[in-house]
Amino acid sequence: MSAIIAASELAGEAAGPRPPALLDVRWQLGGPPGHPAYQAGHIPGAVYVDLDTELAGPAGGTAGRHPLPDPSVFGAAMRRAGVSADRDVVVYDGGQGWAAARAWWLLRWSGHPSVRVLDGGLAAWTANGGPLSEVIPEVAEGDFVPAPGALPVLDADAAAALARDGVLLDARAAERYRGDVEPIDRVGGHIPGALSAPTTENVAPDGRLLPPAALAERFGALGATEDAPVGVYCGSGVSGAHQVLALAVAGIPAALYVGSWSAWSADPTRPVATGPHPG
């Protein structure tokens, strides 16, 4: 099954006899909160899921800003949203795709077999003529129980090794990779040996992912192919999940360093590189 779904396809499935569980994961770095936007209008039947409290554990130190959530907390949130092991899931956000990809990645990592991201998010849905609702749905509790480990995860040591011996992609903006600016974390720069690959370059102006062939060409130019060990990090494991999603659409498996730069830079013993990659 593809990792993404078009708005037109979702409209057909939502009207079918067994519609997918719909998760609204609107979130932006630094706000505003997504829940008021959800209350003002969402895809009919969608349940709101909070990224900071349900798709991440408590932030702090070398755990990073968005560490992996406790499986019991994550599982309870998914069941509340109607997620069952044998029911398709579709996740969406306001259009950037990062938060939706984080939910997609967590569900796939925890063993759910059928999860897709709405390509282009809510903007694609409304552009396709999809209706919005202010009704908070009452959904039957799901039965999904997380079984973590279905997707590969990197810790700091593994990320450092992959930067030396494989391909480690930095999904943040190029200026943060170079260390020109660092608006959030303790220090600017990147993991030595990592390659700059801003996740914003994986999408078209309308927010939809580029075609698989274009993504494969982009990643291939960086040495990321299905035959190479590939890993991704970002600021705190959110936009990096979107990069993993784009790689999956291109047919390239990749591991995610969930702690990412927020965890790496919090450890003063970790080396920091700045400037453009010498290659």
C-alpha positions, 0 to 999 in steps of 0.5 A, a space after each residue: 500500500 502507498 504511504 500517501 492518499 490523494 484527496 479524491 481517493 479519500 473522498 471515495 473511501 470515506 463514503 464507502 462501507 468501511 471508511 478509514 479512521 481519520 486523524 487530524 494532527 494539525 500542528 505548527 512549530 511554535 504554534 498556534 495550537 491545532 485544536 481550535 482550528 480542528 474545532 472550527 472545521 475538519 474532515 467529517 469523522 476525523 478525531 483530533 490527536 495532539 502531537 506534543 502530548 500524544 505523539 511524543 513523550 516529555 521533552 528534555 535534555 538529550 531525549 530531545 524536544 519530541 522523544 518517542 511517546 510511551 507506547 501505552 500513552 500512544 496506544 490509548 490515544 490511537 484507540 480513543 481515535 478509533 484506530 484498530 489493527 484491521 482498519 485503514 488509517 488516514 492522517 492529515 494536517 494543515 498542509 505542511 505534512 510534517 505532523 501527519 508524517 509523524 503520526 504515520 511514522 509512529 503508527 508504522 513503527 508500532 506495527 500498524 500495517 495500513 496507514 497513509 498521509 493525505 497528500 497536501 493535507 486539509 488544503 488538498 481536501 478542500 481544493 477537491 471540494 471536500 466538506 468540513 464539519 464542526 461536529 466532534 464525532 463519537 467514534 467507537 474505541 479501537 483495539 490497536 495495541 502498539 508493538 514498537 520496532 517495525 521501523 528502524 530507529 537511530 540513536 546518537 551513536 548509530 546516527 554518527 556511524 551512519 554519517 561516516 559509513 552510509 547516508 545521513 540526511 539532515 532534513 532541516 533548512 539549509 541555513 540551520 544545517 550550515 549553522 548560519 542561524 539556530 533559533 531553537 537549539 543550544 548550538 547551530 550546525 550539523 552532525 559531522 558527515 551528514 548531508 543537507 536535504 531540506 524536506 521542504 524540497 520534497 514537495 511542490 508549491 501546493 504542498 503535495 509530494 513530488 512524483 516518486 521518480 522525481 523524489 528518487 532522482 533527488 535522493 539518488 543524487 545524494 547517494 540515498 538509494 534502496 541499496 544504501 543504508 539511509 538515515 534521517 534527522 531534523 530538529 526534533 523528529 517531526 520534519 524528519 518523519 516527513 523525509 522518511 515518508 518521501 523516501 518511502 514514496 521513492 522506494 527507499 527505506 530509511 531509519 529515523 533519528 528521533 532525538 535529532 538535532 535537539 538531542 544531539 546538540 544538548 550533549 556537549 560531548 557530541 561534535 558539531 560541524 558547520 558550513 556547507 558539506 565539503 562534498 
